[in-house]
Amino acid sequence: MASIDKKIQKLIVKFLCLSTKDKEARRWKRSFLMTLGLLDLFQSPLMLLKTIGTRFTKPDCYIIELNPFHMECLYAIHRYIKDGNHSTVILTTPQNASLNLFPEDVKVIPILPVFVKLLDRLSFFNGTRFIFAGSYYITYSQTTIESFLPNYIASNAKVLVIDHAPGVFAAIKSSSPNVHKFVLAEFLSEKHNLPFVYTCMYPGGEDHKREKDLLSVGIVGQPKRRDIDSLINIIDENEDIFTYIIACWIDPKYKEHFNTLKNVAYYENASFARLFDCCRKATFIPFLIHDGNDYYFNAISGNLNLSIGFGLIPIIERELGTLYGFDETMAIFYESKADLARAVEEARSMSRETIKNYRLNLLNYKQELEARSYQNIVSVLEQNSSPEKPERPPLD
């Protein structure tokens, strides 16, 4: 079916390019149109019309995510902006929009990245108070959000952005003074002298009955990133330890092994609804990063925000846990890979009263980080504002 769609698309693209006489321009046009999905190709005019129509509502802010991921971060950004009483429109990729992460009253419009660049050239965004981009580096174009919004930036309007891996793909400091970067953790803020914003808010906060289950989130089959093998050895030997495993990719050999275990439920490319459901059901989240894995000392594990956002008690190597801001009143620390099994056993024997206290401490930590993140955003938006912390409306 996919190959038939591609053939149909190729014929359509050739037809659309017949009127383009210049060979180089025709080649570029064909190349671009072939990068679109067949459905996206047909829906492109509707995407543009819907986006253009938002100007009649005069939103204070466009929240933009041009990567086909980080949608959960966009949810948190929307909450912060909403709490500041700013009206918003969210522009994101068709893949992200199809996840239906936002409630119906939030304006989410699917758009192809190239159309954001086109609209900027037409000065469409000019006059909007500010733009918040979920990702500074855009993998679609192997460049930054600045290449999509040069006209808007030249108007001296503010662009707020999250740099998910500062210094890895682009310069830490932007050359444009009105492009304001944020990082996703306080230790990165101290390292790069950039304000932080924690994205630890998630939809559906109702609390399910919790058993003493574990939750493992992350790629399964890349040992340089996280040590899933040590966790598998533990659950192999302890049938009463139930574990949810969620990953965007799971090596087939691991799937074969998981299929033999009754105490594992694994999900590949799970929906947000599935992820959040598992987060609410589990009690502990092993980070499985230890013994000098320096990647997570320069970026962050997504488990950080899941732990804080859902009150999942971290099982984490002491050095990394301290770096992430956890202490012994909210996390179970271990000293090295060899000590992981002992830490899991500590979790299994933890009383419900102790679990309740740890989760309360995580909730207090979450509220503190949200308030400080909100203040960081306000400080950028109101450059001449009072240094006093503004009142932040309670989260619903």
C-alpha positions as CSV (number, residue, x, y, z in Angstrom):
1,M,0.0,0.0,0.0
2,A,2.8,2.4,0.9
3,S,4.6,1.8,-2.4
4,I,1.3,2.5,-4.3
5,D,0.8,5.8,-2.4
6,K,4.4,6.8,-3.2
7,K,3.8,6.2,-6.9
8,I,0.6,8.2,-6.9
9,Q,2.4,11.0,-5.0
10,K,5.2,10.9,-7.6
11,L,2.7,11.4,-10.4
12,I,0.9,14.2,-8.6
13,V,4.3,15.9,-7.8
14,K,5.3,15.7,-11.5
15,F,2.0,17.3,-12.5
16,L,2.3,20.1,-10.0
17,C,5.9,20.9,-11.2
18,L,5.1,21.1,-14.9
19,S,4.7,24.8,-14.9
20,T,8.2,25.4,-13.3
21,K,10.6,26.0,-16.2
22,D,13.8,26.4,-14.3
23,K,15.4,22.9,-13.8
24,E,17.0,23.7,-10.5
25,A,13.8,25.2,-9.0
26,R,11.8,22.3,-10.4
27,R,14.2,19.8,-8.8
28,W,14.0,21.5,-5.5
29,K,10.2,21.7,-5.6
30,R,9.9,18.0,-6.5
31,S,12.3,17.1,-3.7
32,F,10.3,19.0,-1.1
33,L,6.9,17.8,-2.2
34,M,8.1,14.2,-2.1
35,T,9.1,14.6,1.6
36,L,5.5,15.1,2.4
37,G,3.2,12.3,3.1
38,L,0.5,11.8,0.5
39,L,-2.3,12.8,3.0
40,D,-0.2,15.9,4.1
41,L,0.2,16.8,0.5
42,F,-3.5,17.0,0.0
43,Q,-4.2,18.7,3.3
44,S,-1.4,21.3,3.0
45,P,-3.8,24.1,1.8
46,L,-6.2,23.4,4.6
47,M,-3.3,23.6,7.1
48,L,-2.3,27.0,5.8
49,L,-5.9,28.3,5.8
50,K,-6.5,27.2,9.4
51,T,-3.2,28.8,10.5
52,I,-3.9,32.0,8.7
53,G,-7.4,32.1,10.2
54,T,-5.9,32.3,13.7
55,R,-4.8,35.9,13.1
56,F,-8.4,36.9,13.4
57,T,-8.3,35.8,17.1
58,K,-5.1,37.8,17.7
59,P,-3.4,35.4,20.0
60,D,-0.7,36.7,22.3
61,C,1.6,33.8,21.6
62,Y,2.2,31.0,19.1
63,I,3.6,27.9,20.7
64,I,5.6,26.0,18.0
65,E,7.1,22.5,17.9
66,L,8.5,21.5,14.5
67,N,10.1,18.2,15.7
68,P,7.9,15.1,15.6
69,F,8.5,14.6,19.4
70,H,8.7,16.7,22.7
71,M,4.9,17.0,22.6
72,E,4.7,16.5,26.4
73,C,7.0,19.5,26.9
74,L,4.6,21.5,24.8
75,Y,1.8,20.7,27.1
76,A,3.7,22.1,30.1
77,I,4.7,25.2,28.2
78,H,1.0,25.8,27.3
79,R,0.1,25.5,30.9
80,Y,2.7,28.1,32.0
81,I,1.6,30.5,29.3
82,K,-2.1,29.9,30.1
83,D,-1.5,30.6,33.8
84,G,0.0,34.0,32.7
85,N,-3.4,34.8,31.1
86,H,-1.9,34.8,27.6
87,S,-4.0,33.5,24.7
88,T,-2.2,30.9,22.6
89,V,-2.3,28.9,19.4
90,I,-0.2,25.7,19.1
91,L,1.4,24.9,15.7
92,T,3.0,21.5,15.5
93,T,3.7,18.7,13.1
94,P,0.8,16.5,11.9
95,Q,2.3,13.6,13.8
96,N,2.2,15.5,17.0
97,A,-1.2,17.0,16.5
98,S,-2.6,13.5,15.9
99,L,-1.6,12.5,19.4
100,N,-4.6,14.5,20.8
101,L,-2.7,15.4,23.9
102,F,-4.6,18.7,24.5
103,P,-8.2,19.2,25.5
104,E,-10.6,20.3,22.8
105,D,-10.7,24.0,23.8
106,V,-7.0,24.4,23.0
107,K,-6.3,25.4,19.4
108,V,-3.8,22.9,18.0
109,I,-3.2,23.2,14.2
110,P,-1.1,20.7,12.3
111,I,1.4,22.4,10.0
112,L,4.5,21.4,8.0
113,P,7.7,23.1,9.1
114,V,8.3,24.6,5.6
115,F,5.0,26.5,6.0
116,V,6.2,28.2,9.2
117,K,9.2,29.5,7.2
118,L,6.9,30.6,4.4
119,L,4.5,32.4,6.8
120,D,7.4,34.2,8.5
121,R,8.6,35.5,5.1
122,L,5.1,36.9,4.6
123,S,5.4,38.6,8.0
124,F,2.4,36.6,9.3
125,F,3.7,36.3,12.8
126,N,4.7,40.0,13.1
127,G,2.6,41.7,15.7
128,T,2.3,38.6,17.9
129,R,3.5,39.5,21.4
130,F,5.9,36.5,21.6
131,I,6.6,33.0,20.2
132,F,7.6,30.0,22.4
133,A,9.4,27.2,20.5
134,G,9.5,23.8,22.2
135,S,12.7,22.9,20.5
136,Y,15.6,25.2,19.6
137,Y,17.2,22.7,17.2
138,I,15.0,21.4,14.4
139,T,15.9,17.9,13.1
140,Y,13.7,18.4,10.0
141,S,16.1,21.0,8.6
142,Q,19.2,20.2,10.7
143,T,19.2,23.8,11.9
144,T,17.6,26.0,14.5
145,I,14.2,27.7,15.0
146,E,16.0,31.0,14.1
147,S,16.2,29.9,10.4
148,F,12.3,29.5,10.4
149,L,11.6,32.9,12.0
150,P,14.2,35.4,10.7
151,N,11.6,38.0,9.8
152,Y,9.9,37.8,13.2
153,I,13.2,37.9,15.1
154,A,14.3,41.0,13.0
155,S,11.2,42.8,14.3
156,N,12.7,42.6,17.8
157,A,9.9,40.5,19.1
158,K,10.7,37.9,21.7
159,V,11.3,34.3,20.9
160,L,11.5,31.9,23.8
161,V,13.0,28.5,23.1
162,I,13.9,25.3,24.9
163,D,17.4,23.9,24.2
164,H,17.1,20.2,25.0
165,A,20.8,19.5,24.6
166,P,22.7,22.8,25.0
167,G,25.9,23.0,23.0
168,V,25.4,19.6,21.3
169,F,23.8,20.7,18.0
170,A,24.1,24.5,18.1
171,A,25.9,27.3,20.0
172,I,24.8,27.7,23.6
173,K,24.2,31.4,23.3
174,S,22.1,32.7,20.4
175,S,23.5,35.5,18.3
176,S,20.1,37.2,18.4
177,P,19.6,39.1,21.7
178,N,15.8,38.6,21.5
179,V,16.0,34.8,21.3
180,H,15.8,33.6,24.9
181,K,16.9,30.1,25.7
182,F,15.7,27.8,28.5
183,V,17.1,24.5,29.6
184,L,15.2,21.6,31.2
185,A,16.9,21.3,34.6
186,E,18.5,23.4,37.3
187,F,21.9,21.8,37.0
188,L,22.0,22.7,33.3
189,S,20.9,26.2,34.2
190,E,23.9,26.6,36.5
191,K,26.2,25.0,34.0
192,H,25.2,27.2,31.0
193,N,23.9,30.3,32.8
194,L,20.5,30.0,31.2
195,P,17.1,30.0,33.0
196,F,15.4,26.6,33.5
197,V,11.8,25.5,32.9
198,Y,10.7,22.2,34.2
199,T,8.1,20.4,32.0
200,C,6.7,18.3,34.8
201,M,3.0,19.0,34.2
202,Y,0.9,16.3,32.5
203,P,-2.8,15.9,31.7
204,G,-5.0,13.7,33.8
205,G,-3.7,14.0,37.3
206,E,-6.1,11.6,39.0
207,D,-4.4,9.2,41.3
208,H,-5.1,5.4,40.8
209,K,-4.6,2.8,43.4
210,R,-0.9,2.1,43.5
211,E,0.8,-1.2,43.9
212,K,4.6,-1.5,44.4
213,D,5.2,-1.7,40.7
214,L,8.2,-0.5,38.7
215,L,8.1,1.6,35.6
216,S,10.9,1.6,33.1
217,V,10.8,4.3,30.3
218,G,13.3,4.6,27.6
219,I,14.9,2.9,24.6
220,V,15.5,-0.8,25.2
221,G,18.6,-2.2,23.5
222,Q,21.1,0.6,23.7
223,P,23.3,-0.2,26.7
224,K,25.3,3.1,26.3
225,R,22.2,5.1,27.4
226,R,20.6,3.0,30.1
227,D,21.2,-0.4,31.8
228,I,18.0,-2.3,31.2
229,D,19.9,-5.6,31.5
230,S,20.4,-5.2,35.2
231,L,16.7,-4.6,35.8
232,I,15.8,-7.6,33.7
233,N,18.1,-9.8,35.8
234,I,16.3,-8.6,38.9
235,I,12.8,-9.2,37.6
236,D,13.9,-12.6,36.2
237,E,14.8,-13.6,39.7
238,N,11.8,-12.1,41.5
239,E,8.5,-13.0,39.9
240,D,6.6,-10.8,42.4
241,I,8.2,-7.6,41.0
242,F,5.8,-6.3,38.3
243,T,7.3,-3.9,35.8
244,Y,5.8,-1.7,33.0
245,I,8.3,-1.1,30.2
246,I,7.6,1.6,27.7
247,A,9.9,2.5,24.9
248,C,9.8,4.1,21.4
249,W,12.0,1.2,20.3
250,I,12.6,-2.3,21.8
251,D,15.2,-4.6,20.4
252,P,13.5,-7.8,19.1
253,K,15.6,-10.0,21.3
254,Y,14.3,-8.2,24.4
255,K,10.7,-8.6,23.2
256,E,11.2,-12.4,22.9
257,H,12.5,-12.4,26.5
258,F,9.7,-10.2,27.8
259,N,7.1,-12.6,26.3
260,T,8.3,-15.3,28.6
261,L,7.7,-13.3,31.7
262,K,4.4,-12.9,33.5
263,N,5.6,-9.9,35.6
264,V,6.3,-7.6,32.6
265,A,4.0,-5.6,30.5
266,Y,5.8,-3.9,27.7
267,Y,4.6,-1.3,25.1
268,E,6.5,-0.1,22.1
269,N,5.5,3.3,20.6
270,A,2.9,3.6,23.2
271,S,0.4,6.4,23.2
272,F,0.5,9.2,25.7
273,A,-2.6,7.8,27.3
274,R,-0.9,4.5,27.8
275,L,2.3,6.1,29.2
276,F,0.3,8.3,31.6
277,D,-1.8,5.3,32.8
278,C,1.3,3.3,33.6
279,C,2.8,6.3,35.4
280,R,-0.3,6.6,37.6
281,K,-0.3,2.9,38.4
282,A,3.4,2.4,39.2
283,T,5.1,3.5,42.4
284,F,8.9,3.5,41.5
285,I,10.9,4.5,38.5
286,P,14.5,3.1,38.2
287,F,16.6,5.5,36.1
288,L,19.1,2.8,35.2
289,I,21.9,5.3,34.5
290,H,25.1,4.6,36.5
291,D,28.8,3.9,36.6
292,G,30.0,7.1,34.8
293,N,27.4,7.4,32.0
294,D,28.3,11.0,31.4
295,Y,25.6,11.7,28.7
296,Y,23.0,12.4,31.4
297,F,25.4,14.8,33.2
298,N,25.2,17.0,30.0
299,A,21.6,16.5,29.1
300,I,18.7,15.0,31.1
301,S,16.7,11.8,31.2
302,G,13.0,12.3,30.4
303,N,12.4,10.2,33.6
304,L,13.2,13.3,35.6
305,N,10.0,15.1,34.7
306,L,7.9,11.9,34.8
307,S,9.2,11.2,38.3
308,I,8.4,14.7,39.6
309,G,5.1,15.0,37.6
310,F,3.6,11.8,38.7
311,G,5.2,11.3,42.1
312,L,7.1,8.2,40.9
313,I,9.8,7.5,43.5
314,P,13.2,7.5,41.8
315,I,15.5,4.5,42.2
316,I,18.7,6.4,41.1
317,E,22.4,6.3,41.5
318,R,23.3,8.8,44.2
319,E,25.6,11.1,42.1
320,L,23.0,11.5,39.4
321,G,20.1,11.8,41.9
322,T,21.9,14.6,43.7
323,L,22.6,16.4,40.4
324,Y,18.9,16.1,39.5
325,G,17.9,17.7,42.9
326,F,16.5,14.7,44.6
327,D,17.4,13.9,48.3
328,E,16.9,10.9,50.5
329,T,13.4,12.1,51.6
330,M,12.1,11.5,48.0
331,A,14.4,9.1,46.3
332,I,16.0,5.7,46.9
333,F,19.7,6.1,46.3
334,Y,22.2,3.4,45.4
335,E,26.0,3.7,45.0
336,S,26.8,1.8,41.8
337,K,25.4,-0.8,39.4
338,A,26.3,-3.5,41.9
339,D,24.1,-1.8,44.4
340,L,21.0,-1.6,42.2
341,A,19.4,-4.9,43.3
342,R,19.7,-3.8,47.0
343,A,17.9,-0.6,46.1
344,V,15.1,-2.4,44.4
345,E,14.7,-4.7,47.4
346,E,14.5,-1.5,49.6
347,A,11.7,-0.3,47.4
348,R,9.8,-3.7,47.7
349,S,10.0,-3.5,51.5
350,M,9.0,0.1,51.8
351,S,5.9,0.7,53.9
352,R,2.9,2.4,52.5
353,E,3.3,5.2,55.0
354,T,6.9,5.8,53.9
355,I,5.7,5.7,50.2
356,K,3.1,8.3,51.0
357,N,5.7,10.6,52.6
358,Y,8.1,10.3,49.7
359,R,5.4,11.1,47.2
360,L,4.3,14.1,49.3
361,N,7.9,15.4,49.2
362,L,8.0,14.9,45.4
363,L,4.8,16.9,45.1
364,N,6.2,19.7,47.2
365,Y,9.4,19.6,45.0
366,K,7.2,19.8,41.9
367,Q,5.3,22.8,43.1
368,E,8.5,24.6,43.9
369,L,10.0,23.9,40.5
370,E,6.8,24.9,38.7
371,A,6.7,28.2,40.6
372,R,10.3,29.0,39.8
373,S,9.9,27.9,36.2
374,Y,6.9,30.2,35.9
375,Q,8.9,33.1,37.4
376,N,11.7,32.5,34.9
377,I,9.3,32.8,32.0
378,V,7.7,35.9,33.5
379,S,11.2,37.5,33.9
380,V,11.9,37.1,30.2
381,L,8.5,38.4,29.1
382,E,8.5,41.3,31.5
383,Q,12.1,42.6,31.3
384,N,11.3,45.6,33.5
385,S,9.0,43.8,35.9
386,S,9.3,43.9,39.6
387,P,11.7,41.2,41.0
388,E,9.0,40.0,43.3
389,K,7.5,36.7,42.4
390,P,4.1,37.1,40.8
391,E,1.1,35.3,42.1
392,R,0.6,32.1,40.0
393,P,-2.9,30.7,39.6
394,P,-3.4,27.2,41.1
395,L,-3.0,24.4,38.6
396,D,-6.2,22.5,37.8
